[in-house]
Structure formats: structure tokens, C-alpha cells
Amino acid sequence: MALILIRGENNSKILNAIADVERHASLNLTTKPKRIDAKYADKIVENILKAPLRTKSEVATVFRVKEDTATAIVQIKKIHPPAHIIVISNDYDDYKELNKALNDAKVFRGYYSGKKQSTQMKDYKNNKKSSNESVNNYN
């Protein structure tokens, strides 16, 4: 499981980025996105990048995904979200602290999953005869 940190200018961009992670990167959220302090998120990103940020964020959220870190990174590289997305593995020093913050934080308001929550497989079989069979049967 990987932690995903998203930082951006406003709630709308963060919500769109979360939706992009689900829909276009095909990652499965295992926790609801939680709001974290934007300054704290900026500090974590600076620690990971080992460089100062060009722009500071106004809003930030964090959540877990089912996929491993490498898969999450590859999938997120394929999309072009409207916010800055960082995949954080347990190799980073800030992982434990951020994981604890995730458990204590409030849910990011406005988010809903676009994915169907059912885990049952659908049966798309058609029990009727195919159209070719019905055309060829002359009684």
C-alpha cells in the first residue's frame, strides 16, 4: 500500500486530481481522502525532493491506495492532474508521521468515489438464443 499526497491551489483542483487518480490512473483508494495542513504537506514534499518548492500549496490531502508504490508511480505518471501528486513509500522518513496524521485527520469534504463499490462479479451472459439462431429457425 502506498500513500498518496496531493497538494494544490483549491479544493476543486484537489477533488479533480483525486478523481483522476481513480478513473484515469486506475488506482483503488483504501481510505477516504483526509485533509492535512498545506504547510505540513509542503514541508514533507520539500524533505522528499530535497529542494525548496517554487509554489506553496493552499490545500492538501492524503490517502492510501491498494496498489504498491511502484505501480502507483507508474500509473500516476500516465495522467495529467490539475494538482501536484506525490507517492510516498515507507522508505521515506516522513511516512510514519504522515500515516499517523492520516488516521487522525478529518475527511476531505466533497469527495465521492466514482467507482462502483460492489465486489460481486456481474454476469453479462444473455440466456436468450443469439439473433442468428432465431433467424435461422423456421418452423
Disulfide bonds with the S-S distance in Angstrom:
none
